[in-house]
Amino acid sequence: MKKIKKTTLLIIVIASIMGVLVGYPVLTKDKYYDAKKAVWSQLSEGAKETVLQDWENAKVRKVRKDGAKVLEVTFWVGENSMLGDLIVYVDPTTYKIISTVGRS
């Protein structure tokens, strides 16, 4: 019985290591997953069409805007885009969009 438990544990450990090495997604979400998802759902279809990455890969950072702590969510739109990246400021608690950066 102990041998079966040890073998099972060894298989689980090896499978976990191989999953990380091969690049399979980690089972845990990043800490800003819910914020990214909420922001994405609030964007217009036109804005979404300019984004060239999956919304899950947006970059999020904590910043101060007009004296308040907010989240800055940046969606990559491509190196050659004349519009620039889509940058959205959101409330860190409700994830409601506060403002977006003007795109040239």
N, C-alpha and C positions, 0 to 999 in steps of 0.2 A: 504494500500500500504506500509506504514512504517513497519507494522508487517511482511509482506512478505520479505522485505529487511533485517530486523533484523534476521529473521529466516534463511534466506539464508546465511547471514554472519556468523551466529552461526554454521551452518552446515559446512561451509568451514573451519572455525577455528578448529572445533572438528576433522574433517577429516584430516587436516594437522597435528594436534597433534598426532592423532592415527597412522598416517603414520610414523612419527618419532619414536614413541614408539614401534611399531611393527617391525621396521627395514626396511621399504621400502626405496629404494634409494631416496636420495634427488635429486630434479630436476636440481640442479646446478652441473656442473662439477668441480672437484678440479682444482686448478690453474695450475697444471702440466699435465693435461689430454692430451693436444696436444703434449707435449714433449714425454710422454710415448707412445702414438700412433705412432708418427714419428719414434722413436727408434725401436719399435716393428716391424714396416714395413721394417726396414733396416737390421734386423737380419736374419741370415741364417736359413733354416728350421731345420738344426741340432742343432743350439743353442736354437731355440724355443722349440724343443722336450725335452730339459732338464729342462725347467721351469715348476714348479708344481703349479703355481698360475695364475690367470688371469692377463694379462698384465696391466689391469687397477689398480691392487693392488701393482704395483711396487713402491718402495720407491724412492723419489727424494729429493736431497738436493743440495744447492749451495756450491761449494767448490772452492779452488784455486789449479790449476794444472799447474806446470811450470810457475807460476806467473800470469796466466790468470784465470779469473772467468769462471767457467764451471758448468754444471749440472752433478751430479753423479746419474745415474739411476741404481737401484739395483733390479734384479729379483730373487726371492727366488727359489732355486732348491732343497730344502729339507734338513733336518737336517743330514741325513746320506750320503749325496752325497760326493764323493771323489773329485769332481770338484770344489766345493765351489760355492757361489752365483755368478750369472752372473752380473758383474759390468761394466757399459758402461759410458764413459765420452762423453758429447755432447756439442756442441756450444749452449749457452743459447738463441740465436736469431734464428738461422736456424734449430736447432735440428739435425744437421748432426753429425754423430759419429766421434769423434776425436780419441778415442782409447778405448780399453777394458783392464780390468785387466787380466793378465795371470792366467789361471786356472790350478791348479796342478792336 
